[in-house]
Amino acid sequence: MLAKLVAATPEPFLQTIVDVEVPRMVFGRTCLLGDAAFVMRPHTAGAAAKAARDASVLAMALKRAGRNVDAGLGSFEEMQLEYGREMVEYGIALGNRWAA
């Protein structure tokens, strides 16, 4: 069925799927959010949710830190680096399961 669909498509295209992880998300008082920090495979259906979580966790970390913005950014980075890596690993695992 897939071969028939591809053959019937006037201009088929391929899109490369990549996995991107960053070692840091905070640079001074600037931070990366969403796809700027981690790009996960589309089958995780998690990119938009991760971007929203990044913003929410950043707001929460800054609120908890009060006037210590640097501490708040550090707390945000620690939590989101782990979460981002887990999401990328999850996408890879899903892809490997489907490819098998």
C-alpha positions in Angstrom: 0.0 0.0 0.0 2.8 2.4 0.9 4.5 1.8 -2.5 1.3 2.6 -4.3 0.9 5.8 -2.3 4.4 6.9 -3.1 4.0 6.0 -6.8 0.8 8.0 -7.0 2.4 11.1 -5.4 3.3 13.6 -8.1 6.2 15.1 -6.2 7.3 12.9 -3.3 9.9 14.2 -0.9 11.9 12.9 2.0 12.4 14.7 5.3 15.4 13.8 7.4 14.6 13.0 11.0 17.2 14.3 13.5 17.8 14.1 17.2 19.3 17.2 18.7 20.5 17.6 22.3 22.3 20.5 23.8 24.8 20.3 26.7 23.6 23.6 28.1 20.4 25.6 28.0 21.4 28.7 30.0 24.0 31.2 28.8 24.3 34.1 31.2 20.8 35.4 31.5 19.6 33.9 28.2 18.1 30.5 27.9 17.0 28.1 25.2 13.4 26.9 25.1 11.6 24.3 23.0 13.2 23.2 19.7 16.1 25.6 20.2 17.3 23.2 22.9 16.1 19.8 22.0 14.7 18.5 18.7 12.8 15.2 19.1 11.4 12.9 16.6 7.9 13.7 15.4 6.4 10.4 16.6 6.9 11.5 20.2 4.2 14.1 19.7 6.0 16.0 22.4 7.7 19.1 20.9 4.9 21.6 21.6 4.3 20.1 25.0 8.0 20.3 25.8 8.1 24.0 24.8 5.1 24.7 27.0 6.8 22.8 29.8 10.0 24.7 29.3 8.2 28.0 29.7 6.2 26.8 32.8 9.3 25.4 34.5 11.3 28.5 33.8 8.6 30.7 35.3 8.3 28.4 38.4 12.1 28.3 38.9 12.4 32.1 38.6 9.5 32.6 41.0 11.1 30.2 43.6 14.5 31.8 43.3 13.1 35.3 44.1 15.7 37.9 43.4 18.4 35.3 42.6 17.8 35.0 38.9 21.0 33.1 38.3 19.9 30.4 40.8 16.5 30.2 39.1 18.0 29.8 35.7 20.4 27.1 37.1 17.5 25.2 38.6 15.5 25.4 35.3 18.5 24.2 33.3 19.1 21.2 35.6 15.5 20.0 35.4 15.0 20.6 31.6 18.3 19.1 30.5 17.2 15.8 32.1 13.7 16.0 30.7 14.9 16.9 27.2 17.4 14.0 27.1 14.6 11.6 28.2 12.3 12.8 25.5 15.0 12.4 22.8 15.8 8.9 24.1 12.1 8.1 24.1 11.8 9.1 20.4 14.8 7.0 19.5 13.4 4.0 21.3 10.0 4.5 19.5 11.8 4.7 16.1 13.9 1.6 16.8 10.8 -0.3 17.8 8.9 0.7 14.6 12.0 0.0 12.4 12.4 -3.5 13.8 
